[in-house]
Amino acid sequence: MLQEFKAFIARGNALDMAVGIIIGAAFTAIVTSLVDDLVNPLIGLFVGGVDFSAISFGLGEAQFMIGNFVNAVIKFLIVAFVVFMLVRTVNRLASLGKKPAEPAPKAPKGPSTEELLIEIRDALRAR
């Protein structure tokens, strides 16, 4: 079982996945800083200098942190856009080396309706 585990870890897919997770975690930290340190103050300018992450409302004992939710949505949209651009670029680079697909050959043209009717007529006359 240990040998199988070593073979699994040594395969490229597992290593690629590990690298992706590590880079993703580092990128998430960058996006969090971008939103918290740059985007929120900019939005705060437009909403009267309010700390955007502190926007909330209470209902009884419950406190609803609307600003934190909006921050999470902004972070998600940034990460999703970057991933979209990455996948788009990789797909374009992968398609550069491929030849465009040749159109399928046209099916041989069959007899027309008139030709079929003539054949049927001739077959009926030959009886």
N, CA, C and O atoms as CSV, one atom per row, in Angstrom:
chain,resi,resn,atom,element,x,y,z
A,1,MET,N,N,0.825,-1.177,0.000
A,1,MET,CA,C,0.000,0.000,0.000
A,1,MET,C,C,0.881,1.257,0.000
A,1,MET,O,O,0.530,2.257,-0.626
A,2,LEU,N,N,1.985,1.211,0.677
A,2,LEU,CA,C,2.894,2.347,0.705
A,2,LEU,C,C,3.460,2.635,-0.683
A,2,LEU,O,O,3.632,3.795,-1.057
A,3,GLN,N,N,3.753,1.573,-1.452
A,3,GLN,CA,C,4.275,1.741,-2.813
A,3,GLN,C,C,3.225,2.421,-3.703
A,3,GLN,O,O,3.555,3.293,-4.507
A,4,GLU,N,N,1.961,2.012,-3.548
A,4,GLU,CA,C,0.890,2.627,-4.345
A,4,GLU,C,C,0.762,4.108,-4.009
A,4,GLU,O,O,0.560,4.943,-4.890
A,5,PHE,N,N,0.882,4.420,-2.712
A,5,PHE,CA,C,0.788,5.818,-2.288
A,5,PHE,C,C,1.936,6.638,-2.878
A,5,PHE,O,O,1.723,7.760,-3.338
A,6,LYS,N,N,3.150,6.085,-2.868
A,6,LYS,CA,C,4.295,6.772,-3.461
A,6,LYS,C,C,4.083,7.002,-4.949
A,6,LYS,O,O,4.405,8.071,-5.470
A,7,ALA,N,N,3.536,5.987,-5.641
A,7,ALA,CA,C,3.269,6.130,-7.078
A,7,ALA,C,C,2.217,7.213,-7.325
A,7,ALA,O,O,2.325,7.982,-8.280
A,8,PHE,N,N,1.201,7.269,-6.462
A,8,PHE,CA,C,0.154,8.276,-6.606
A,8,PHE,C,C,0.724,9.680,-6.405
A,8,PHE,O,O,0.430,10.588,-7.182
A,9,ILE,N,N,1.530,9.856,-5.373
A,9,ILE,CA,C,2.102,11.170,-5.082
A,9,ILE,C,C,3.063,11.595,-6.183
A,9,ILE,O,O,3.147,12.781,-6.503
A,10,ALA,N,N,3.782,10.652,-6.761
A,10,ALA,CA,C,4.781,10.984,-7.780
A,10,ALA,C,C,4.146,11.331,-9.120
A,10,ALA,O,O,4.798,11.927,-9.978
A,11,ARG,N,N,2.881,10.964,-9.309
A,11,ARG,CA,C,2.226,11.303,-10.574
A,11,ARG,C,C,2.071,12.809,-10.689
A,11,ARG,O,O,1.955,13.511,-9.684
A,12,GLY,N,N,2.070,13.290,-11.899
A,12,GLY,CA,C,1.993,14.730,-12.146
A,12,GLY,C,C,0.721,15.371,-11.641
A,12,GLY,O,O,0.754,16.505,-11.163
A,13,ASN,N,N,-0.402,14.676,-11.734
A,13,ASN,CA,C,-1.673,15.285,-11.343
A,13,ASN,C,C,-1.690,15.664,-9.870
A,13,ASN,O,O,-2.165,16.744,-9.518
A,14,ALA,N,N,-1.180,14.797,-9.004
A,14,ALA,CA,C,-1.176,15.095,-7.572
A,14,ALA,C,C,-0.262,16.279,-7.273
A,14,ALA,O,O,-0.601,17.140,-6.461
A,15,LEU,N,N,0.881,16.320,-7.920
A,15,LEU,CA,C,1.804,17.438,-7.699
A,15,LEU,C,C,1.222,18.741,-8.232
A,15,LEU,O,O,1.338,19.784,-7.588
A,16,ASP,N,N,0.597,18.684,-9.403
A,16,ASP,CA,C,-0.036,19.883,-9.969
A,16,ASP,C,C,-1.139,20.395,-9.046
A,16,ASP,O,O,-1.284,21.601,-8.843
A,17,MET,N,N,-1.914,19.462,-8.490
A,17,MET,CA,C,-2.993,19.853,-7.592
A,17,MET,C,C,-2.426,20.521,-6.339
A,17,MET,O,O,-2.960,21.531,-5.882
A,18,ALA,N,N,-1.354,19.969,-5.786
A,18,ALA,CA,C,-0.749,20.549,-4.589
A,18,ALA,C,C,-0.220,21.951,-4.869
A,18,ALA,O,O,-0.413,22.862,-4.063
A,19,VAL,N,N,0.437,22.124,-5.995
A,19,VAL,CA,C,0.944,23.448,-6.365
A,19,VAL,C,C,-0.217,24.413,-6.542
A,19,VAL,O,O,-0.138,25.562,-6.106
A,20,GLY,N,N,-1.292,23.962,-7.177
A,20,GLY,CA,C,-2.462,24.813,-7.380
A,20,GLY,C,C,-3.086,25.266,-6.069
A,20,GLY,O,O,-3.498,26.418,-5.937
A,21,ILE,N,N,-3.155,24.365,-5.107
A,21,ILE,CA,C,-3.739,24.714,-3.808
A,21,ILE,C,C,-2.863,25.745,-3.097
A,21,ILE,O,O,-3.375,26.705,-2.521
A,22,ILE,N,N,-1.556,25.548,-3.137
A,22,ILE,CA,C,-0.645,26.492,-2.472
A,22,ILE,C,C,-0.713,27.864,-3.132
A,22,ILE,O,O,-0.795,28.880,-2.443
A,23,ILE,N,N,-0.679,27.900,-4.454
A,23,ILE,CA,C,-0.773,29.178,-5.172
A,23,ILE,C,C,-2.135,29.817,-4.915
A,23,ILE,O,O,-2.234,31.032,-4.746
A,24,GLY,N,N,-3.186,28.994,-4.886
A,24,GLY,CA,C,-4.534,29.516,-4.621
A,24,GLY,C,C,-4.626,30.164,-3.248
A,24,GLY,O,O,-5.248,31.215,-3.094
A,25,ALA,N,N,-4.013,29.543,-2.258
A,25,ALA,CA,C,-4.034,30.121,-0.911
A,25,ALA,C,C,-3.291,31.455,-0.890
A,25,ALA,O,O,-3.747,32.416,-0.271
A,26,ALA,N,N,-2.158,31.509,-1.561
A,26,ALA,CA,C,-1.396,32.766,-1.611
A,26,ALA,C,C,-2.183,33.830,-2.369
A,26,ALA,O,O,-2.190,34.995,-1.972
A,27,PHE,N,N,-2.841,33.443,-3.448
A,27,PHE,CA,C,-3.621,34.390,-4.233
A,27,PHE,C,C,-4.815,34.898,-3.428
A,27,PHE,O,O,-5.182,36.069,-3.528
A,28,THR,N,N,-5.421,34.015,-2.629
A,28,THR,CA,C,-6.541,34.428,-1.790
A,28,THR,C,C,-6.099,35.493,-0.794
A,28,THR,O,O,-6.843,36.437,-0.525
A,29,ALA,N,N,-4.902,35.351,-0.248
A,29,ALA,CA,C,-4.388,36.365,0.677
A,29,ALA,C,C,-4.217,37.710,-0.037
A,29,ALA,O,O,-4.508,38.759,0.538
A,30,ILE,N,N,-3.755,37.679,-1.263
A,30,ILE,CA,C,-3.585,38.912,-2.040
A,30,ILE,C,C,-4.937,39.558,-2.314
A,30,ILE,O,O,-5.095,40.771,-2.173
A,31,VAL,N,N,-5.916,38.735,-2.710
A,31,VAL,CA,C,-7.249,39.272,-3.006
A,31,VAL,C,C,-7.888,39.832,-1.738
A,31,VAL,O,O,-8.539,40.875,-1.784
A,32,THR,N,N,-7.709,39.154,-0.615
A,32,THR,CA,C,-8.250,39.655,0.656
A,32,THR,C,C,-7.658,41.019,0.978
A,32,THR,O,O,-8.381,41.929,1.384
A,33,SER,N,N,-6.362,41.168,0.803
A,33,SER,CA,C,-5.721,42.456,1.050
A,33,SER,C,C,-6.229,43.505,0.066
A,33,SER,O,O,-6.474,44.648,0.452
A,34,LEU,N,N,-6.387,43.127,-1.198
A,34,LEU,CA,C,-6.891,44.058,-2.204
A,34,LEU,C,C,-8.264,44.586,-1.808
A,34,LEU,O,O,-8.510,45.791,-1.853
A,35,VAL,N,N,-9.143,43.691,-1.426
A,35,VAL,CA,C,-10.504,44.106,-1.077
A,35,VAL,C,C,-10.514,44.911,0.218
A,35,VAL,O,O,-11.121,45.980,0.282
A,36,ASP,N,N,-9.841,44.398,1.253
A,36,ASP,CA,C,-9.877,45.060,2.556
A,36,ASP,C,C,-9.125,46.393,2.571
A,36,ASP,O,O,-9.568,47.352,3.203
A,37,ASP,N,N,-7.996,46.448,1.878
A,37,ASP,CA,C,-7.131,47.621,1.987
A,37,ASP,C,C,-7.303,48.641,0.862
A,37,ASP,O,O,-6.950,49.808,1.032
A,38,LEU,N,N,-7.843,48.217,-0.285
A,38,LEU,CA,C,-7.983,49.150,-1.404
A,38,LEU,C,C,-9.431,49.368,-1.827
A,38,LEU,O,O,-9.868,50.510,-1.971
A,39,VAL,N,N,-10.169,48.294,-2.026
A,39,VAL,CA,C,-11.542,48.421,-2.539
A,39,VAL,C,C,-12.469,49.008,-1.476
A,39,VAL,O,O,-13.233,49.931,-1.762
A,40,ASN,N,N,-12.407,48.480,-0.249
A,40,ASN,CA,C,-13.291,48.984,0.802
A,40,ASN,C,C,-13.093,50.471,1.091
A,40,ASN,O,O,-14.083,51.195,1.196
A,41,PRO,N,N,-11.854,50.958,1.223
A,41,PRO,CA,C,-11.710,52.411,1.425
A,41,PRO,C,C,-12.253,53.217,0.246
A,41,PRO,O,O,-12.815,54.296,0.436
A,42,LEU,N,N,-12.087,52.699,-0.967
A,42,LEU,CA,C,-12.624,53.392,-2.137
A,42,LEU,C,C,-14.148,53.440,-2.081
A,42,LEU,O,O,-14.749,54.480,-2.352
A,43,ILE,N,N,-14.764,52.334,-1.736
A,43,ILE,CA,C,-16.229,52.320,-1.593
A,43,ILE,C,C,-16.638,53.215,-0.432
A,43,ILE,O,O,-17.662,53.895,-0.494
A,44,GLY,N,N,-15.829,53.211,0.632
A,44,GLY,CA,C,-16.117,54.073,1.782
A,44,GLY,C,C,-16.165,55.541,1.412
A,44,GLY,O,O,-16.932,56.305,1.999
A,45,LEU,N,N,-15.346,55.951,0.435
A,45,LEU,CA,C,-15.389,57.342,-0.027
A,45,LEU,C,C,-16.760,57.694,-0.595
A,45,LEU,O,O,-17.253,58.807,-0.412
A,46,PHE,N,N,-17.367,56.738,-1.282
A,46,PHE,CA,C,-18.650,57.005,-1.926
A,46,PHE,C,C,-19.829,56.879,-0.965
A,46,PHE,O,O,-20.901,57.422,-1.234
A,47,VAL,N,N,-19.651,56.179,0.138
A,47,VAL,CA,C,-20.753,56.034,1.093
A,47,VAL,C,C,-20.530,56.879,2.345
A,47,VAL,O,O,-21.119,56.612,3.392
A,48,GLY,N,N,-19.691,57.885,2.237
A,48,GLY,CA,C,-19.516,58.836,3.327
A,48,GLY,C,C,-18.445,58.481,4.328
A,48,GLY,O,O,-18.564,58.842,5.499
A,49,GLY,N,N,-17.415,57.793,3.918
A,49,GLY,CA,C,-16.302,57.496,4.813
A,49,GLY,C,C,-16.568,56.382,5.803
A,49,GLY,O,O,-15.797,56.190,6.743
A,50,VAL,N,N,-17.638,55.655,5.609
A,50,VAL,CA,C,-17.972,54.560,6.521
A,50,VAL,C,C,-17.085,53.366,6.214
A,50,VAL,O,O,-16.822,53.056,5.052
A,51,ASP,N,N,-16.623,52.693,7.277
A,51,ASP,CA,C,-15.871,51.450,7.088
A,51,ASP,C,C,-16.840,50.425,6.515
A,51,ASP,O,O,-17.769,49.985,7.192
A,52,PHE,N,N,-16.616,50.058,5.279
A,52,PHE,CA,C,-17.575,49.205,4.567
A,52,PHE,C,C,-17.770,47.859,5.244
A,52,PHE,O,O,-18.879,47.325,5.256
A,53,SER,N,N,-16.703,47.307,5.807
A,53,SER,CA,C,-16.831,45.998,6.442
A,53,SER,C,C,-17.619,46.067,7.747
A,53,SER,O,O,-18.030,45.030,8.268
A,54,ALA,N,N,-17.834,47.250,8.277
A,54,ALA,CA,C,-18.562,47.397,9.534
A,54,ALA,C,C,-20.057,47.605,9.322
A,54,ALA,O,O,-20.791,47.739,10.301
A,55,ILE,N,N,-20.529,47.635,8.094
A,55,ILE,CA,C,-21.953,47.834,7.837
A,55,ILE,C,C,-22.699,46.581,8.287
A,55,ILE,O,O,-22.419,45.470,7.836
A,56,SER,N,N,-23.648,46.792,9.182
A,56,SER,CA,C,-24.414,45.665,9.711
A,56,SER,C,C,-25.737,46.184,10.250
A,56,SER,O,O,-25.944,47.391,10.374
A,57,PHE,N,N,-26.614,45.266,10.564
A,57,PHE,CA,C,-27.835,45.639,11.267
A,57,PHE,C,C,-28.185,44.522,12.238
A,57,PHE,O,O,-27.837,43.359,12.034
A,58,GLY,N,N,-28.873,44.901,13.281
A,58,GLY,CA,C,-29.223,43.933,14.312
A,58,GLY,C,C,-30.707,43.668,14.320
A,58,GLY,O,O,-31.515,44.541,14.001
A,59,LEU,N,N,-31.052,42.466,14.684
A,59,LEU,CA,C,-32.446,42.067,14.821
A,59,LEU,C,C,-32.513,41.210,16.076
A,59,LEU,O,O,-32.179,40.025,16.051
A,60,GLY,N,N,-32.940,41.809,17.151
A,60,GLY,CA,C,-32.911,41.101,18.429
A,60,GLY,C,C,-31.470,40.878,18.846
A,60,GLY,O,O,-30.677,41.819,18.872
A,61,GLU,N,N,-31.131,39.654,19.168
A,61,GLU,CA,C,-29.767,39.305,19.560
A,61,GLU,C,C,-28.851,39.068,18.356
A,61,GLU,O,O,-27.629,39.043,18.505
A,62,ALA,N,N,-29.429,38.895,17.175
A,62,ALA,CA,C,-28.648,38.560,15.972
A,62,ALA,C,C,-28.078,39.823,15.341
A,62,ALA,O,O,-28.738,40.860,15.280
A,63,GLN,N,N,-26.841,39.712,14.875
A,63,GLN,CA,C,-26.176,40.816,14.183
A,63,GLN,C,C,-25.854,40.339,12.766
A,63,GLN,O,O,-25.132,39.357,12.594
A,64,PHE,N,N,-26.375,41.018,11.767
A,64,PHE,CA,C,-26.170,40.644,10.361
A,64,PHE,C,C,-25.087,41.537,9.771
A,64,PHE,O,O,-25.283,42.743,9.616
A,65,MET,N,N,-23.949,40.942,9.445
A,65,MET,CA,C,-22.787,41.678,8.952
A,65,MET,C,C,-22.846,41.768,7.421
A,65,MET,O,O,-22.194,40.997,6.718
A,66,ILE,N,N,-23.619,42.696,6.934
A,66,ILE,CA,C,-23.805,42.866,5.493
A,66,ILE,C,C,-22.486,43.213,4.809
A,66,ILE,O,O,-22.198,42.703,3.727
A,67,GLY,N,N,-21.685,44.074,5.428
A,67,GLY,CA,C,-20.407,44.482,4.845
A,67,GLY,C,C,-19.463,43.311,4.644
A,67,GLY,O,O,-18.794,43.230,3.614
A,68,ASN,N,N,-19.396,42.401,5.611
A,68,ASN,CA,C,-18.532,41.218,5.466
A,68,ASN,C,C,-19.009,40.336,4.321
A,68,ASN,O,O,-18.199,39.786,3.576
A,69,PHE,N,N,-20.330,40.203,4.181
A,69,PHE,CA,C,-20.868,39.399,3.081
A,69,PHE,C,C,-20.520,40.031,1.737
A,69,PHE,O,O,-20.114,39.330,0.810
A,70,VAL,N,N,-20.676,41.336,1.624
A,70,VAL,CA,C,-20.345,42.018,0.372
A,70,VAL,C,C,-18.852,41.870,0.084
A,70,VAL,O,O,-18.462,41.682,-1.069
A,71,ASN,N,N,-18.015,41.953,1.118
A,71,ASN,CA,C,-16.576,41.729,0.930
A,71,ASN,C,C,-16.314,40.338,0.356
A,71,ASN,O,O,-15.522,40.181,-0.573
A,72,ALA,N,N,-16.979,39.339,0.912
A,72,ALA,CA,C,-16.789,37.964,0.430
A,72,ALA,C,C,-17.228,37.839,-1.024
A,72,ALA,O,O,-16.578,37.142,-1.803
A,73,VAL,N,N,-18.309,38.497,-1.400
A,73,VAL,CA,C,-18.779,38.453,-2.790
A,73,VAL,C,C,-17.771,39.129,-3.713
A,73,VAL,O,O,-17.487,38.620,-4.798
A,74,ILE,N,N,-17.232,40.266,-3.294
A,74,ILE,CA,C,-16.230,40.963,-4.108
A,74,ILE,C,C,-14.995,40.086,-4.287
A,74,ILE,O,O,-14.459,39.979,-5.390
A,75,LYS,N,N,-14.543,39.458,-3.201
A,75,LYS,CA,C,-13.379,38.573,-3.282
A,75,LYS,C,C,-13.644,37.421,-4.239
A,75,LYS,O,O,-12.795,37.074,-5.060
A,76,PHE,N,N,-14.842,36.827,-4.125
A,76,PHE,CA,C,-15.196,35.721,-5.020
A,76,PHE,C,C,-15.177,36.165,-6.474
A,76,PHE,O,O,-14.633,35.464,-7.327
A,77,LEU,N,N,-15.761,37.315,-6.766
A,77,LEU,CA,C,-15.813,37.787,-8.149
A,77,LEU,C,C,-14.416,38.045,-8.703
A,77,LEU,O,O,-14.151,37.758,-9.870
A,78,ILE,N,N,-13.530,38.579,-7.887
A,78,ILE,CA,C,-12.158,38.815,-8.344
A,78,ILE,C,C,-11.463,37.502,-8.645
A,78,ILE,O,O,-10.848,37.349,-9.700
A,79,VAL,N,N,-11.558,36.543,-7.717
A,79,VAL,CA,C,-10.917,35.241,-7.930
A,79,VAL,C,C,-11.533,34.529,-9.130
A,79,VAL,O,O,-10.809,33.952,-9.942
A,80,ALA,N,N,-12.848,34.563,-9.252
A,80,ALA,CA,C,-13.510,33.901,-10.383
A,80,ALA,C,C,-13.080,34.525,-11.706
A,80,ALA,O,O,-12.871,33.807,-12.684
A,81,PHE,N,N,-12.945,35.841,-11.751
A,81,PHE,CA,C,-12.518,36.502,-12.985
A,81,PHE,C,C,-11.089,36.117,-13.349
A,81,PHE,O,O,-10.792,35.859,-14.516
A,82,VAL,N,N,-10.207,36.077,-12.357
A,82,VAL,CA,C,-8.815,35.706,-12.628
A,82,VAL,C,C,-8.741,34.257,-13.114
A,82,VAL,O,O,-7.998,33.957,-14.049
A,83,VAL,N,N,-9.500,33.362,-12.490
A,83,VAL,CA,C,-9.508,31.959,-12.927
A,83,VAL,C,C,-10.067,31.864,-14.344
A,83,VAL,O,O,-9.544,31.107,-15.162
A,84,PHE,N,N,-11.124,32.623,-14.644
A,84,PHE,CA,C,-11.683,32.633,-15.998
A,84,PHE,C,C,-10.637,33.078,-17.016
A,84,PHE,O,O,-10.487,32.460,-18.070
A,85,MET,N,N,-9.914,34.152,-16.699
A,85,MET,CA,C,-8.896,34.645,-17.624
A,85,MET,C,C,-7.770,33.628,-17.790
A,85,MET,O,O,-7.243,33.464,-18.890
A,86,LEU,N,N,-7.402,32.952,-16.718
A,86,LEU,CA,C,-6.358,31.934,-16.777
A,86,LEU,C,C,-6.783,30.770,-17.666
A,86,LEU,O,O,-6.024,30.342,-18.536
A,87,VAL,N,N,-7.978,30.264,-17.453
A,87,VAL,CA,C,-8.472,29.144,-18.261
A,87,VAL,C,C,-8.614,29.564,-19.713
A,87,VAL,O,O,-8.273,28.803,-20.618
A,88,ARG,N,N,-9.109,30.754,-19.938
A,88,ARG,CA,C,-9.265,31.262,-21.308
A,88,ARG,C,C,-7.913,31.337,-22.019
A,88,ARG,O,O,-7.794,30.941,-23.178
A,89,THR,N,N,-6.904,31.844,-21.324
A,89,THR,CA,C,-5.571,31.957,-21.908
A,89,THR,C,C,-4.973,30.584,-22.189
A,89,THR,O,O,-4.402,30.363,-23.257
A,90,VAL,N,N,-5.100,29.668,-21.245
A,90,VAL,CA,C,-4.576,28.317,-21.447
A,90,VAL,C,C,-5.269,27.646,-22.627
A,90,VAL,O,O,-4.610,26.988,-23.432
A,91,ASN,N,N,-6.568,27.798,-22.743
A,91,ASN,CA,C,-7.292,27.203,-23.878
A,91,ASN,C,C,-6.846,27.799,-25.204
A,91,ASN,O,O,-6.713,27.080,-26.194
A,92,ARG,N,N,-6.614,29.105,-25.232
A,92,ARG,CA,C,-6.136,29.734,-26.474
A,92,ARG,C,C,-4.739,29.261,-26.831
A,92,ARG,O,O,-4.452,28.999,-27.999
A,93,LEU,N,N,-3.861,29.147,-25.829
A,93,LEU,CA,C,-2.508,28.665,-26.091
A,93,LEU,C,C,-2.525,27.214,-26.551
A,93,LEU,O,O,-1.734,26.829,-27.412
A,94,ALA,N,N,-3.407,26.415,-25.991
A,94,ALA,CA,C,-3.500,25.009,-26.385
A,94,ALA,C,C,-4.024,24.867,-27.812
A,94,ALA,O,O,-3.656,23.932,-28.523
A,95,SER,N,N,-4.876,25.790,-28.222
A,95,SER,CA,C,-5.447,25.679,-29.566
A,95,SER,C,C,-4.520,26.240,-30.642
A,95,SER,O,O,-4.778,26.043,-31.829
A,96,LEU,N,N,-3.447,26.936,-30.256
A,96,LEU,CA,C,-2.528,27.488,-31.252
A,96,LEU,C,C,-1.831,26.397,-32.054
A,96,LEU,O,O,-1.617,26.557,-33.256
A,97,GLY,N,N,-1.479,25.303,-31.415
A,97,GLY,CA,C,-0.744,24.237,-32.094
A,97,GLY,C,C,-1.618,23.298,-32.903
A,97,GLY,O,O,-1.106,22.471,-33.657
A,98,LYS,N,N,-2.915,23.414,-32.759
A,98,LYS,CA,C,-3.817,22.492,-33.452
A,98,LYS,C,C,-4.226,23.062,-34.801
A,98,LYS,O,O,-4.409,24.268,-34.967
A,99,LYS,N,N,-4.361,22.152,-35.756
A,99,LYS,CA,C,-4.885,22.557,-37.055
A,99,LYS,C,C,-6.387,22.751,-36.933
A,99,LYS,O,O,-7.042,22.057,-36.156
A,100,PRO,N,N,-6.933,23.684,-37.691
A,100,PRO,CA,C,-8.388,23.812,-37.671
A,100,PRO,C,C,-9.022,22.535,-38.229
A,100,PRO,O,O,-8.499,21.923,-39.160
A,101,ALA,N,N,-10.117,22.160,-37.662
A,101,ALA,CA,C,-10.792,20.933,-38.088
A,101,ALA,C,C,-11.252,21.088,-39.537
A,101,ALA,O,O,-11.858,22.088,-39.919
A,102,GLU,N,N,-10.941,20.063,-40.323
A,102,GLU,CA,C,-11.374,20.089,-41.715
A,102,GLU,C,C,-12.851,19.739,-41.768
A,102,GLU,O,O,-13.324,18.897,-41.004
A,103,PRO,N,N,-13.584,20.390,-42.676
A,103,PRO,CA,C,-15.002,20.066,-42.765
A,103,PRO,C,C,-15.183,18.617,-43.214
A,103,PRO,O,O,-14.394,18.084,-43.995
A,104,ALA,N,N,-16.224,18.010,-42.708
A,104,ALA,CA,C,-16.503,16.620,-43.065
A,104,ALA,C,C,-16.819,16.536,-44.552
A,104,ALA,O,O,-17.472,17.422,-45.103
A,105,PRO,N,N,-16.359,15.472,-45.199
A,105,PRO,CA,C,-16.668,15.353,-46.621
A,105,PRO,C,C,-18.180,15.242,-46.827
A,105,PRO,O,O,-18.901,14.634,-46.036
A,106,LYS,N,N,-18.616,15.843,-47.901
A,106,LYS,CA,C,-20.052,15.813,-48.185
A,106,LYS,C,C,-20.469,14.403,-48.578
A,106,LYS,O,O,-19.751,13.677,-49.265
A,107,ALA,N,N,-21.643,14.057,-48.120
A,107,ALA,CA,C,-22.179,12.741,-48.457
A,107,ALA,C,C,-22.452,12.700,-49.962
A,107,ALA,O,O,-22.866,13.698,-50.552
A,108,PRO,N,N,-22.219,11.548,-50.569
A,108,PRO,CA,C,-22.489,11.477,-52.006
A,108,PRO,C,C,-23.962,11.781,-52.273
A,108,PRO,O,O,-24.862,11.347,-51.554
A,109,LYS,N,N,-24.157,12.540,-53.332
A,109,LYS,CA,C,-25.511,12.947,-53.665
A,109,LYS,C,C,-26.253,11.769,-54.276
A,109,LYS,O,O,-25.770,11.117,-55.203
A,110,GLY,N,N,-27.415,11.517,-53.745
A,110,GLY,CA,C,-28.232,10.407,-54.232
A,110,GLY,C,C,-29.069,10.833,-55.425
A,110,GLY,O,O,-29.034,11.993,-55.838
A,111,PRO,N,N,-29.816,9.898,-55.973
A,111,PRO,CA,C,-30.671,10.235,-57.119
A,111,PRO,C,C,-31.773,11.204,-56.702
A,111,PRO,O,O,-32.229,11.212,-55.558
A,112,SER,N,N,-32.181,12.016,-57.667
A,112,SER,CA,C,-33.245,12.977,-57.394
A,112,SER,C,C,-34.587,12.252,-57.367
A,112,SER,O,O,-34.685,11.078,-57.726
A,113,THR,N,N,-35.598,12.964,-56.942
A,113,THR,CA,C,-36.946,12.396,-56.869
A,113,THR,C,C,-37.422,11.980,-58.256
A,113,THR,O,O,-38.060,10.940,-58.422
A,114,GLU,N,N,-37.108,12.796,-59.235
A,114,GLU,CA,C,-37.540,12.468,-60.608
A,114,GLU,C,C,-36.875,11.184,-61.095
A,114,GLU,O,O,-37.518,10.339,-61.718
A,115,GLU,N,N,-35.561,11.043,-60.800
A,115,GLU,CA,C,-34.856,9.832,-61.228
A,115,GLU,C,C,-35.444,8.593,-60.559
A,115,GLU,O,O,-35.576,7.548,-61.195
A,116,LEU,N,N,-35.796,8.704,-59.283
A,116,LEU,CA,C,-36.414,7.569,-58.594
A,116,LEU,C,C,-37.765,7.225,-59.201
A,116,LEU,O,O,-38.086,6.050,-59.379
A,117,LEU,N,N,-38.555,8.239,-59.518
A,117,LEU,CA,C,-39.865,7.976,-60.132
A,117,LEU,C,C,-39.721,7.328,-61.510
A,117,LEU,O,O,-40.509,6.460,-61.883
A,118,ILE,N,N,-38.709,7.760,-62.258
A,118,ILE,CA,C,-38.465,7.153,-63.574
A,118,ILE,C,C,-38.073,5.695,-63.411
A,118,ILE,O,O,-38.530,4.849,-64.181
A,119,GLU,N,N,-37.224,5.374,-62.411
A,119,GLU,CA,C,-36.839,3.986,-62.165
A,119,GLU,C,C,-38.045,3.141,-61.788
A,119,GLU,O,O,-38.187,2.010,-62.251
A,120,ILE,N,N,-38.914,3.693,-60.945
A,120,ILE,CA,C,-40.116,2.952,-60.535
A,120,ILE,C,C,-41.013,2.719,-61.745
A,120,ILE,O,O,-41.546,1.625,-61.928
A,121,ARG,N,N,-41.178,3.757,-62.572
A,121,ARG,CA,C,-42.011,3.614,-63.766
A,121,ARG,C,C,-41.453,2.536,-64.693
A,121,ARG,O,O,-42.194,1.688,-65.189
A,122,ASP,N,N,-40.150,2.578,-64.919
A,122,ASP,CA,C,-39.528,1.600,-65.810
A,122,ASP,C,C,-39.642,0.182,-65.237
A,122,ASP,O,O,-39.841,-0.779,-65.980
A,123,ALA,N,N,-39.512,0.059,-63.898
A,123,ALA,CA,C,-39.638,-1.258,-63.274
A,123,ALA,C,C,-41.054,-1.781,-63.408
A,123,ALA,O,O,-41.258,-2.977,-63.618
A,124,LEU,N,N,-42.040,-0.894,-63.288
A,124,LEU,CA,C,-43.438,-1.326,-63.436
A,124,LEU,C,C,-43.731,-1.703,-64.891
A,124,LEU,O,O,-44.483,-2.651,-65.117
A,125,ARG,N,N,-43.187,-1.023,-65.864
A,125,ARG,CA,C,-43.391,-1.349,-67.268
A,125,ARG,C,C,-42.743,-2.686,-67.608
A,125,ARG,O,O,-43.262,-3.458,-68.414
A,126,ALA,N,N,-41.591,-2.945,-66.972
A,126,ALA,CA,C,-40.864,-4.192,-67.293
A,126,ALA,C,C,-41.618,-5.413,-66.770
A,126,ALA,O,O,-41.291,-6.512,-67.218
A,127,ARG,N,N,-42.561,-5.328,-65.898
A,127,ARG,CA,C,-43.284,-6.474,-65.364
A,127,ARG,C,C,-44.140,-6.991,-66.421
A,127,ARG,O,O,-44.857,-7.969,-66.211
